Structure formats: structure tokens, C-alpha cells
Amino acid sequence: MSTKVISVRVNKELKEEAERLGINLREVIEKAIKERIEIEKKAC
């Protein structure tokens, strides 16, 4: 799978808490995008 670099701005406190909890932000964002794509495909 090829990748593309994107820049995403998030609330500083959210990012810091996610890092403190060991949450992988890249995985969360990729999952959210995939889920939204599926929703949009079903709506068409």
C-alpha cells in the first residue's frame, strides 16, 4: 500500500492526552477515513 503525507491540526490537549494514553493517532485517523468512505459509498 502506498502512502501520502498529510497534515492535520488537532486540539493540543487532545493530542497530548492521546499520546499519554498510548493512542496511535495515525491508526485512529486512517480508521475514521475508511469508515467515512464506506458511509459515503453507501449513500450514493
C-alpha positions in Angstrom: 0.0 0.0 0.0 1.4 3.4 -0.9 1.1 6.3 1.5 0.6 10.0 1.2 1.8 12.5 3.9 -1.0 14.8 5.1 -1.0 17.5 7.8 -3.8 17.5 10.4 -4.4 20.1 13.1 -5.8 18.8 16.3 -6.5 20.4 19.7 -3.2 20.4 21.6 -4.8 18.9 24.8 -6.4 16.1 22.8 -3.1 15.2 21.2 -1.2 15.3 24.5 -3.8 13.1 26.2 -3.9 10.6 23.3 -0.1 10.4 23.4 -0.2 10.0 27.2 -2.6 7.1 26.8 -0.6 5.5 24.0 -3.2 6.1 21.3 -1.8 5.8 17.8 -3.2 8.9 16.1 -2.4 7.7 12.6 -4.3 4.5 13.1 -7.3 6.4 14.5 -7.3 8.8 11.6 -6.9 6.1 9.0 -9.8 4.1 10.6 -12.0 7.2 10.7 -11.3 8.0 7.0 -12.1 4.4 5.9 -15.3 4.4 7.9 -16.4 7.7 6.3 -15.6 6.4 2.8 -17.9 3.4 3.4 -20.7 5.7 4.7 -20.3 7.9 1.6 -20.3 4.9 -0.8 -23.5 3.6 0.8 -25.2 7.0 0.4 -24.6 7.1 -3.3 
